[in-house]
Amino acid sequence: MKANRMEAFSDGVLAIIITIMVLEFKLPAGHDWYALIGLGPKILSYIFSFVYIGIYWNNHHHLLHMVRTVHGRLMWLNLLLLFWLSLIPFTTAWMGESHFASTPTALYGIILLLSAFSYRLLQRAIIKQHSGDSSFVVSMGKDWKVKLSPFLYLTAVLTAYVSPWISCFFFVLVAVIWFVPDKRIEHALRGQ
């Protein structure tokens, strides 16, 4: 199977995830700007999640451009990543509804942590598939973002019970780190 089929399927799943998140919004009771104030925590949690889904979509797109052919292992690892990402709408809604209470915020961090591990597994499988391309393997082996992110997510999970806002700081920090797509993949593609 060609990688573009897996990419198209993943794009569809990610689009559905964003759609589910936006459908969680209910109309406010009032008809003025103040009616939106009560939606503040839901809007903030939606923004977090929308940015995260966008970051995963962007980096996933770049990563899949390195894939020559798709085999069963890559398909299952991609599905594992999509599984964890598909739980983001649930945790987003719970976190927003609870006004960023400790347990929903911690669970949000756990889902992001498991998504990061799944992305790393997918990335490693792609690297293994390209073991003959030493320049690609060497450049991808120095991925400090993939190594740092789980530590920051774990810190966010643990600090949720101290202050959910400290957790949110770590969520924003990881998003800032990942906001720019991985340039190493673009360089490796240009080298081919």
mmCIF file of the C-alpha atoms, coordinates in Angstrom:
data_MODEL
# 
_entry.id   MODEL 
# 
loop_
_atom_site.group_PDB 
_atom_site.id 
_atom_site.type_symbol 
_atom_site.label_atom_id 
_atom_site.label_alt_id 
_atom_site.label_comp_id 
_atom_site.label_asym_id 
_atom_site.label_entity_id 
_atom_site.label_seq_id 
_atom_site.pdbx_PDB_ins_code 
_atom_site.Cartn_x 
_atom_site.Cartn_y 
_atom_site.Cartn_z 
_atom_site.occupancy 
_atom_site.B_iso_or_equiv 
_atom_site.pdbx_formal_charge 
_atom_site.auth_seq_id 
_atom_site.auth_comp_id 
_atom_site.auth_asym_id 
_atom_site.auth_atom_id 
_atom_site.pdbx_PDB_model_num 
ATOM 1   C CA . MET A 1 1   ? 0.000   0.000  0.000  1.00 0.00 ? 1   MET A CA 1 
ATOM 2   C CA . LYS A 1 2   ? 1.179   3.525  -0.711 1.00 0.00 ? 2   LYS A CA 1 
ATOM 3   C CA . ALA A 1 3   ? 1.630   5.961  2.161  1.00 0.00 ? 3   ALA A CA 1 
ATOM 4   C CA . ASN A 1 4   ? -0.854  8.415  0.673  1.00 0.00 ? 4   ASN A CA 1 
ATOM 5   C CA . ARG A 1 5   ? -3.758  6.066  1.524  1.00 0.00 ? 5   ARG A CA 1 
ATOM 6   C CA . MET A 1 6   ? -2.689  5.936  5.172  1.00 0.00 ? 6   MET A CA 1 
ATOM 7   C CA . GLU A 1 7   ? -2.208  9.697  5.166  1.00 0.00 ? 7   GLU A CA 1 
ATOM 8   C CA . ALA A 1 8   ? -5.674  10.288 3.666  1.00 0.00 ? 8   ALA A CA 1 
ATOM 9   C CA . PHE A 1 9   ? -7.282  8.012  6.261  1.00 0.00 ? 9   PHE A CA 1 
ATOM 10  C CA . SER A 1 10  ? -5.404  9.798  9.057  1.00 0.00 ? 10  SER A CA 1 
ATOM 11  C CA . ASP A 1 11  ? -6.438  13.201 7.696  1.00 0.00 ? 11  ASP A CA 1 
ATOM 12  C CA . GLY A 1 12  ? -10.066 12.092 7.763  1.00 0.00 ? 12  GLY A CA 1 
ATOM 13  C CA . VAL A 1 13  ? -9.825  10.851 11.351 1.00 0.00 ? 13  VAL A CA 1 
ATOM 14  C CA . LEU A 1 14  ? -8.169  14.083 12.483 1.00 0.00 ? 14  LEU A CA 1 
ATOM 15  C CA . ALA A 1 15  ? -10.875 16.137 10.739 1.00 0.00 ? 15  ALA A CA 1 
ATOM 16  C CA . ILE A 1 16  ? -13.546 14.129 12.555 1.00 0.00 ? 16  ILE A CA 1 
ATOM 17  C CA . ILE A 1 17  ? -11.741 14.677 15.875 1.00 0.00 ? 17  ILE A CA 1 
ATOM 18  C CA . ILE A 1 18  ? -11.845 18.450 15.363 1.00 0.00 ? 18  ILE A CA 1 
ATOM 19  C CA . THR A 1 19  ? -15.505 18.255 14.327 1.00 0.00 ? 19  THR A CA 1 
ATOM 20  C CA . ILE A 1 20  ? -16.393 16.314 17.475 1.00 0.00 ? 20  ILE A CA 1 
ATOM 21  C CA . MET A 1 21  ? -14.595 18.893 19.619 1.00 0.00 ? 21  MET A CA 1 
ATOM 22  C CA . VAL A 1 22  ? -16.476 21.832 18.111 1.00 0.00 ? 22  VAL A CA 1 
ATOM 23  C CA . LEU A 1 23  ? -19.813 20.008 18.417 1.00 0.00 ? 23  LEU A CA 1 
ATOM 24  C CA . GLU A 1 24  ? -19.288 19.937 22.192 1.00 0.00 ? 24  GLU A CA 1 
ATOM 25  C CA . PHE A 1 25  ? -20.083 23.654 22.309 1.00 0.00 ? 25  PHE A CA 1 
ATOM 26  C CA . LYS A 1 26  ? -23.641 24.378 23.365 1.00 0.00 ? 26  LYS A CA 1 
ATOM 27  C CA . LEU A 1 27  ? -25.323 27.692 22.717 1.00 0.00 ? 27  LEU A CA 1 
ATOM 28  C CA . PRO A 1 28  ? -25.026 30.116 25.628 1.00 0.00 ? 28  PRO A CA 1 
ATOM 29  C CA . ALA A 1 29  ? -28.164 30.996 27.576 1.00 0.00 ? 29  ALA A CA 1 
ATOM 30  C CA . GLY A 1 30  ? -27.955 34.739 26.867 1.00 0.00 ? 30  GLY A CA 1 
ATOM 31  C CA . HIS A 1 31  ? -27.745 36.794 23.708 1.00 0.00 ? 31  HIS A CA 1 
ATOM 32  C CA . ASP A 1 32  ? -24.946 39.205 24.509 1.00 0.00 ? 32  ASP A CA 1 
ATOM 33  C CA . TRP A 1 33  ? -21.162 39.110 24.832 1.00 0.00 ? 33  TRP A CA 1 
ATOM 34  C CA . TYR A 1 34  ? -21.371 38.334 28.543 1.00 0.00 ? 34  TYR A CA 1 
ATOM 35  C CA . ALA A 1 35  ? -23.071 35.038 27.740 1.00 0.00 ? 35  ALA A CA 1 
ATOM 36  C CA . LEU A 1 36  ? -19.777 33.876 26.229 1.00 0.00 ? 36  LEU A CA 1 
ATOM 37  C CA . ILE A 1 37  ? -17.841 34.419 29.463 1.00 0.00 ? 37  ILE A CA 1 
ATOM 38  C CA . GLY A 1 38  ? -19.246 31.196 30.890 1.00 0.00 ? 38  GLY A CA 1 
ATOM 39  C CA . LEU A 1 39  ? -17.829 29.346 27.881 1.00 0.00 ? 39  LEU A CA 1 
ATOM 40  C CA . GLY A 1 40  ? -14.309 30.631 28.619 1.00 0.00 ? 40  GLY A CA 1 
ATOM 41  C CA . PRO A 1 41  ? -12.875 27.373 30.027 1.00 0.00 ? 41  PRO A CA 1 
ATOM 42  C CA . LYS A 1 42  ? -14.431 25.348 27.174 1.00 0.00 ? 42  LYS A CA 1 
ATOM 43  C CA . ILE A 1 43  ? -13.058 27.747 24.584 1.00 0.00 ? 43  ILE A CA 1 
ATOM 44  C CA . LEU A 1 44  ? -9.603  27.617 26.174 1.00 0.00 ? 44  LEU A CA 1 
ATOM 45  C CA . SER A 1 45  ? -9.561  23.808 26.289 1.00 0.00 ? 45  SER A CA 1 
ATOM 46  C CA . TYR A 1 46  ? -10.782 23.733 22.670 1.00 0.00 ? 46  TYR A CA 1 
ATOM 47  C CA . ILE A 1 47  ? -7.959  26.062 21.611 1.00 0.00 ? 47  ILE A CA 1 
ATOM 48  C CA . PHE A 1 48  ? -5.398  23.816 23.360 1.00 0.00 ? 48  PHE A CA 1 
ATOM 49  C CA . SER A 1 49  ? -6.744  20.734 21.621 1.00 0.00 ? 49  SER A CA 1 
ATOM 50  C CA . PHE A 1 50  ? -7.206  22.343 18.217 1.00 0.00 ? 50  PHE A CA 1 
ATOM 51  C CA . VAL A 1 51  ? -3.571  23.475 18.278 1.00 0.00 ? 51  VAL A CA 1 
ATOM 52  C CA . TYR A 1 52  ? -2.426  20.003 19.359 1.00 0.00 ? 52  TYR A CA 1 
ATOM 53  C CA . ILE A 1 53  ? -4.420  18.250 16.629 1.00 0.00 ? 53  ILE A CA 1 
ATOM 54  C CA . GLY A 1 54  ? -3.013  20.749 14.134 1.00 0.00 ? 54  GLY A CA 1 
ATOM 55  C CA . ILE A 1 55  ? 0.531   20.082 15.320 1.00 0.00 ? 55  ILE A CA 1 
ATOM 56  C CA . TYR A 1 56  ? 0.054   16.321 15.061 1.00 0.00 ? 56  TYR A CA 1 
ATOM 57  C CA . TRP A 1 57  ? -1.533  16.666 11.624 1.00 0.00 ? 57  TRP A CA 1 
ATOM 58  C CA . ASN A 1 58  ? 1.330   18.843 10.369 1.00 0.00 ? 58  ASN A CA 1 
ATOM 59  C CA . ASN A 1 59  ? 4.155   16.693 11.766 1.00 0.00 ? 59  ASN A CA 1 
ATOM 60  C CA . HIS A 1 60  ? 2.393   13.450 10.789 1.00 0.00 ? 60  HIS A CA 1 
ATOM 61  C CA . HIS A 1 61  ? 2.098   14.781 7.236  1.00 0.00 ? 61  HIS A CA 1 
ATOM 62  C CA . HIS A 1 62  ? 5.822   15.547 7.133  1.00 0.00 ? 62  HIS A CA 1 
ATOM 63  C CA . LEU A 1 63  ? 6.726   12.186 8.675  1.00 0.00 ? 63  LEU A CA 1 
ATOM 64  C CA . LEU A 1 64  ? 4.628   10.190 6.196  1.00 0.00 ? 64  LEU A CA 1 
ATOM 65  C CA . HIS A 1 65  ? 6.384   11.850 3.274  1.00 0.00 ? 65  HIS A CA 1 
ATOM 66  C CA . MET A 1 66  ? 9.408   9.742  4.216  1.00 0.00 ? 66  MET A CA 1 
ATOM 67  C CA . VAL A 1 67  ? 7.505   6.475  3.869  1.00 0.00 ? 67  VAL A CA 1 
ATOM 68  C CA . ARG A 1 68  ? 8.107   4.569  0.658  1.00 0.00 ? 68  ARG A CA 1 
ATOM 69  C CA . THR A 1 69  ? 5.623   1.768  1.268  1.00 0.00 ? 69  THR A CA 1 
ATOM 70  C CA . VAL A 1 70  ? 3.298   0.934  4.110  1.00 0.00 ? 70  VAL A CA 1 
ATOM 71  C CA . HIS A 1 71  ? 3.353   -2.458 5.780  1.00 0.00 ? 71  HIS A CA 1 
ATOM 72  C CA . GLY A 1 72  ? 1.168   -3.876 8.529  1.00 0.00 ? 72  GLY A CA 1 
ATOM 73  C CA . ARG A 1 73  ? 3.331   -2.666 11.415 1.00 0.00 ? 73  ARG A CA 1 
ATOM 74  C CA . LEU A 1 74  ? 3.178   0.946  10.224 1.00 0.00 ? 74  LEU A CA 1 
ATOM 75  C CA . MET A 1 75  ? -0.581  0.724  9.776  1.00 0.00 ? 75  MET A CA 1 
ATOM 76  C CA . TRP A 1 76  ? -1.093  -0.592 13.318 1.00 0.00 ? 76  TRP A CA 1 
ATOM 77  C CA . LEU A 1 77  ? 1.250   1.985  14.836 1.00 0.00 ? 77  LEU A CA 1 
ATOM 78  C CA . ASN A 1 78  ? -0.575  4.717  12.942 1.00 0.00 ? 78  ASN A CA 1 
ATOM 79  C CA . LEU A 1 79  ? -3.895  3.390  14.253 1.00 0.00 ? 79  LEU A CA 1 
ATOM 80  C CA . LEU A 1 80  ? -2.486  3.400  17.791 1.00 0.00 ? 80  LEU A CA 1 
ATOM 81  C CA . LEU A 1 81  ? -1.599  7.073  17.403 1.00 0.00 ? 81  LEU A CA 1 
ATOM 82  C CA . LEU A 1 82  ? -5.060  7.832  16.021 1.00 0.00 ? 82  LEU A CA 1 
ATOM 83  C CA . PHE A 1 83  ? -6.660  5.928  18.896 1.00 0.00 ? 83  PHE A CA 1 
ATOM 84  C CA . TRP A 1 84  ? -5.013  8.125  21.523 1.00 0.00 ? 84  TRP A CA 1 
ATOM 85  C CA . LEU A 1 85  ? -5.709  11.271 19.521 1.00 0.00 ? 85  LEU A CA 1 
ATOM 86  C CA . SER A 1 86  ? -9.369  10.250 19.209 1.00 0.00 ? 86  SER A CA 1 
ATOM 87  C CA . LEU A 1 87  ? -9.682  10.514 23.005 1.00 0.00 ? 87  LEU A CA 1 
ATOM 88  C CA . ILE A 1 88  ? -8.706  14.185 22.964 1.00 0.00 ? 88  ILE A CA 1 
ATOM 89  C CA . PRO A 1 89  ? -12.312 15.396 22.376 1.00 0.00 ? 89  PRO A CA 1 
ATOM 90  C CA . PHE A 1 90  ? -13.465 13.566 25.526 1.00 0.00 ? 90  PHE A CA 1 
ATOM 91  C CA . THR A 1 91  ? -10.701 14.972 27.706 1.00 0.00 ? 91  THR A CA 1 
ATOM 92  C CA . THR A 1 92  ? -11.097 18.419 26.122 1.00 0.00 ? 92  THR A CA 1 
ATOM 93  C CA . ALA A 1 93  ? -14.794 18.485 26.972 1.00 0.00 ? 93  ALA A CA 1 
ATOM 94  C CA . TRP A 1 94  ? -14.239 17.212 30.506 1.00 0.00 ? 94  TRP A CA 1 
ATOM 95  C CA . MET A 1 95  ? -11.433 19.662 31.176 1.00 0.00 ? 95  MET A CA 1 
ATOM 96  C CA . GLY A 1 96  ? -13.480 22.608 29.866 1.00 0.00 ? 96  GLY A CA 1 
ATOM 97  C CA . GLU A 1 97  ? -16.672 21.549 31.628 1.00 0.00 ? 97  GLU A CA 1 
ATOM 98  C CA . SER A 1 98  ? -14.845 21.134 34.947 1.00 0.00 ? 98  SER A CA 1 
ATOM 99  C CA . HIS A 1 99  ? -13.079 24.513 34.590 1.00 0.00 ? 99  HIS A CA 1 
ATOM 100 C CA . PHE A 1 100 ? -9.698  22.763 34.506 1.00 0.00 ? 100 PHE A CA 1 
ATOM 101 C CA . ALA A 1 101 ? -10.153 20.630 37.613 1.00 0.00 ? 101 ALA A CA 1 
ATOM 102 C CA . SER A 1 102 ? -7.158  18.509 38.624 1.00 0.00 ? 102 SER A CA 1 
ATOM 103 C CA . THR A 1 103 ? -8.262  15.047 37.467 1.00 0.00 ? 103 THR A CA 1 
ATOM 104 C CA . PRO A 1 104 ? -9.588  16.069 34.018 1.00 0.00 ? 104 PRO A CA 1 
ATOM 105 C CA . THR A 1 105 ? -6.418  18.114 33.451 1.00 0.00 ? 105 THR A CA 1 
ATOM 106 C CA . ALA A 1 106 ? -4.243  15.182 34.520 1.00 0.00 ? 106 ALA A CA 1 
ATOM 107 C CA . LEU A 1 107 ? -6.162  12.834 32.205 1.00 0.00 ? 107 LEU A CA 1 
ATOM 108 C CA . TYR A 1 108 ? -5.699  15.311 29.353 1.00 0.00 ? 108 TYR A CA 1 
ATOM 109 C CA . GLY A 1 109 ? -1.951  15.153 30.009 1.00 0.00 ? 109 GLY A CA 1 
ATOM 110 C CA . ILE A 1 110 ? -2.017  11.347 30.120 1.00 0.00 ? 110 ILE A CA 1 
ATOM 111 C CA . ILE A 1 111 ? -3.737  11.213 26.708 1.00 0.00 ? 111 ILE A CA 1 
ATOM 112 C CA . LEU A 1 112 ? -1.162  13.640 25.305 1.00 0.00 ? 112 LEU A CA 1 
ATOM 113 C CA . LEU A 1 113 ? 1.629   11.539 26.848 1.00 0.00 ? 113 LEU A CA 1 
ATOM 114 C CA . LEU A 1 114 ? 0.280   8.338  25.266 1.00 0.00 ? 114 LEU A CA 1 
ATOM 115 C CA . SER A 1 115 ? -0.139  10.146 21.938 1.00 0.00 ? 115 SER A CA 1 
ATOM 116 C CA . ALA A 1 116 ? 3.505   11.260 22.130 1.00 0.00 ? 116 ALA A CA 1 
ATOM 117 C CA . PHE A 1 117 ? 4.673   7.696  22.835 1.00 0.00 ? 117 PHE A CA 1 
ATOM 118 C CA . SER A 1 118 ? 2.613   6.422  19.903 1.00 0.00 ? 118 SER A CA 1 
ATOM 119 C CA . TYR A 1 119 ? 4.061   9.070  17.598 1.00 0.00 ? 119 TYR A CA 1 
ATOM 120 C CA . ARG A 1 120 ? 7.551   8.054  18.702 1.00 0.00 ? 120 ARG A CA 1 
ATOM 121 C CA . LEU A 1 121 ? 6.803   4.381  17.980 1.00 0.00 ? 121 LEU A CA 1 
ATOM 122 C CA . LEU A 1 122 ? 5.544   5.293  14.513 1.00 0.00 ? 122 LEU A CA 1 
ATOM 123 C CA . GLN A 1 123 ? 8.583   7.470  13.906 1.00 0.00 ? 123 GLN A CA 1 
ATOM 124 C CA . ARG A 1 124 ? 10.968  4.699  15.007 1.00 0.00 ? 124 ARG A CA 1 
ATOM 125 C CA . ALA A 1 125 ? 9.260   2.173  12.718 1.00 0.00 ? 125 ALA A CA 1 
ATOM 126 C CA . ILE A 1 126 ? 9.672   4.573  9.795  1.00 0.00 ? 126 ILE A CA 1 
ATOM 127 C CA . ILE A 1 127 ? 13.329  5.108  10.712 1.00 0.00 ? 127 ILE A CA 1 
ATOM 128 C CA . LYS A 1 128 ? 13.823  1.342  10.836 1.00 0.00 ? 128 LYS A CA 1 
ATOM 129 C CA . GLN A 1 129 ? 12.232  1.005  7.405  1.00 0.00 ? 129 GLN A CA 1 
ATOM 130 C CA . HIS A 1 130 ? 14.789  3.523  6.113  1.00 0.00 ? 130 HIS A CA 1 
ATOM 131 C CA . SER A 1 131 ? 17.791  1.873  7.762  1.00 0.00 ? 131 SER A CA 1 
ATOM 132 C CA . GLY A 1 132 ? 19.607  1.855  4.410  1.00 0.00 ? 132 GLY A CA 1 
ATOM 133 C CA . ASP A 1 133 ? 19.443  5.652  4.199  1.00 0.00 ? 133 ASP A CA 1 
ATOM 134 C CA . SER A 1 134 ? 22.105  6.546  6.754  1.00 0.00 ? 134 SER A CA 1 
ATOM 135 C CA . SER A 1 135 ? 21.750  10.345 6.400  1.00 0.00 ? 135 SER A CA 1 
ATOM 136 C CA . PHE A 1 136 ? 18.019  10.101 7.139  1.00 0.00 ? 136 PHE A CA 1 
ATOM 137 C CA . VAL A 1 137 ? 18.531  7.747  10.092 1.00 0.00 ? 137 VAL A CA 1 
ATOM 138 C CA . VAL A 1 138 ? 21.288  9.931  11.590 1.00 0.00 ? 138 VAL A CA 1 
ATOM 139 C CA . SER A 1 139 ? 19.238  13.126 11.246 1.00 0.00 ? 139 SER A CA 1 
ATOM 140 C CA . MET A 1 140 ? 16.097  11.546 12.732 1.00 0.00 ? 140 MET A CA 1 
ATOM 141 C CA . GLY A 1 141 ? 18.019  9.985  15.616 1.00 0.00 ? 141 GLY A CA 1 
ATOM 142 C CA . LYS A 1 142 ? 18.725  13.418 17.099 1.00 0.00 ? 142 LYS A CA 1 
ATOM 143 C CA . ASP A 1 143 ? 15.098  14.225 17.817 1.00 0.00 ? 143 ASP A CA 1 
ATOM 144 C CA . TRP A 1 144 ? 15.208  16.200 21.059 1.00 0.00 ? 144 TRP A CA 1 
ATOM 145 C CA . LYS A 1 145 ? 11.528  17.222 20.747 1.00 0.00 ? 145 LYS A CA 1 
ATOM 146 C CA . VAL A 1 146 ? 10.324  13.611 20.780 1.00 0.00 ? 146 VAL A CA 1 
ATOM 147 C CA . LYS A 1 147 ? 12.542  12.843 23.758 1.00 0.00 ? 147 LYS A CA 1 
ATOM 148 C CA . LEU A 1 148 ? 11.659  15.970 25.774 1.00 0.00 ? 148 LEU A CA 1 
ATOM 149 C CA . SER A 1 149 ? 7.884   16.005 25.201 1.00 0.00 ? 149 SER A CA 1 
ATOM 150 C CA . PRO A 1 150 ? 6.989   12.898 27.262 1.00 0.00 ? 150 PRO A CA 1 
ATOM 151 C CA . PHE A 1 151 ? 8.950   14.274 30.215 1.00 0.00 ? 151 PHE A CA 1 
ATOM 152 C CA . LEU A 1 152 ? 7.063   17.581 29.986 1.00 0.00 ? 152 LEU A CA 1 
ATOM 153 C CA . TYR A 1 153 ? 3.716   15.773 29.681 1.00 0.00 ? 153 TYR A CA 1 
ATOM 154 C CA . LEU A 1 154 ? 4.520   13.643 32.723 1.00 0.00 ? 154 LEU A CA 1 
ATOM 155 C CA . THR A 1 155 ? 5.412   16.804 34.621 1.00 0.00 ? 155 THR A CA 1 
ATOM 156 C CA . ALA A 1 156 ? 2.075   18.307 33.535 1.00 0.00 ? 156 ALA A CA 1 
ATOM 157 C CA . VAL A 1 157 ? 0.200   15.224 34.781 1.00 0.00 ? 157 VAL A CA 1 
ATOM 158 C CA . LEU A 1 158 ? 1.919   15.293 38.171 1.00 0.00 ? 158 LEU A CA 1 
ATOM 159 C CA . THR A 1 159 ? 1.520   19.045 38.660 1.00 0.00 ? 159 THR A CA 1 
ATOM 160 C CA . ALA A 1 160 ? -2.201  18.924 37.836 1.00 0.00 ? 160 ALA A CA 1 
ATOM 161 C CA . TYR A 1 161 ? -2.827  18.093 41.477 1.00 0.00 ? 161 TYR A CA 1 
ATOM 162 C CA . VAL A 1 162 ? -0.699  21.029 42.636 1.00 0.00 ? 162 VAL A CA 1 
ATOM 163 C CA . SER A 1 163 ? -2.209  23.507 40.165 1.00 0.00 ? 163 SER A CA 1 
ATOM 164 C CA . PRO A 1 164 ? -3.907  22.729 36.862 1.00 0.00 ? 164 PRO A CA 1 
ATOM 165 C CA . TRP A 1 165 ? -2.595  26.043 35.557 1.00 0.00 ? 165 TRP A CA 1 
ATOM 166 C CA . ILE A 1 166 ? 0.972   24.809 36.015 1.00 0.00 ? 166 ILE A CA 1 
ATOM 167 C CA . SER A 1 167 ? -0.034  21.809 33.907 1.00 0.00 ? 167 SER A CA 1 
ATOM 168 C CA . CYS A 1 168 ? -1.427  24.161 31.276 1.00 0.00 ? 168 CYS A CA 1 
ATOM 169 C CA . PHE A 1 169 ? 1.929   25.940 31.212 1.00 0.00 ? 169 PHE A CA 1 
ATOM 170 C CA . PHE A 1 170 ? 3.587   22.640 30.277 1.00 0.00 ? 170 PHE A CA 1 
ATOM 171 C CA . PHE A 1 171 ? 0.909   21.936 27.631 1.00 0.00 ? 171 PHE A CA 1 
ATOM 172 C CA . VAL A 1 172 ? 1.612   25.330 26.070 1.00 0.00 ? 172 VAL A CA 1 
ATOM 173 C CA . LEU A 1 173 ? 5.374   24.774 26.327 1.00 0.00 ? 173 LEU A CA 1 
ATOM 174 C CA . VAL A 1 174 ? 5.192   21.486 24.391 1.00 0.00 ? 174 VAL A CA 1 
ATOM 175 C CA . ALA A 1 175 ? 2.912   23.091 21.786 1.00 0.00 ? 175 ALA A CA 1 
ATOM 176 C CA . VAL A 1 176 ? 5.405   25.932 21.294 1.00 0.00 ? 176 VAL A CA 1 
ATOM 177 C CA . ILE A 1 177 ? 8.252   23.431 20.895 1.00 0.00 ? 177 ILE A CA 1 
ATOM 178 C CA . TRP A 1 178 ? 6.340   21.495 18.223 1.00 0.00 ? 178 TRP A CA 1 
ATOM 179 C CA . PHE A 1 179 ? 4.637   24.416 16.470 1.00 0.00 ? 179 PHE A CA 1 
ATOM 180 C CA . VAL A 1 180 ? 7.273   24.559 13.726 1.00 0.00 ? 180 VAL A CA 1 
ATOM 181 C CA . PRO A 1 181 ? 7.267   21.277 11.749 1.00 0.00 ? 181 PRO A CA 1 
ATOM 182 C CA . ASP A 1 182 ? 10.354  19.115 11.736 1.00 0.00 ? 182 ASP A CA 1 
ATOM 183 C CA . LYS A 1 183 ? 12.764  20.724 9.273  1.00 0.00 ? 183 LYS A CA 1 
ATOM 184 C CA . ARG A 1 184 ? 15.004  17.641 9.263  1.00 0.00 ? 184 ARG A CA 1 
ATOM 185 C CA . ILE A 1 185 ? 12.446  15.763 7.203  1.00 0.00 ? 185 ILE A CA 1 
ATOM 186 C CA . GLU A 1 186 ? 12.317  18.554 4.626  1.00 0.00 ? 186 GLU A CA 1 
ATOM 187 C CA . HIS A 1 187 ? 16.132  18.525 4.435  1.00 0.00 ? 187 HIS A CA 1 
ATOM 188 C CA . ALA A 1 188 ? 16.190  14.735 4.042  1.00 0.00 ? 188 ALA A CA 1 
ATOM 189 C CA . LEU A 1 189 ? 13.572  14.900 1.289  1.00 0.00 ? 189 LEU A CA 1 
ATOM 190 C CA . ARG A 1 190 ? 15.566  17.543 -0.581 1.00 0.00 ? 190 ARG A CA 1 
ATOM 191 C CA . GLY A 1 191 ? 18.639  15.292 -0.340 1.00 0.00 ? 191 GLY A CA 1 
ATOM 192 C CA . GLN A 1 192 ? 16.889  12.388 -2.091 1.00 0.00 ? 192 GLN A CA 1 
# 
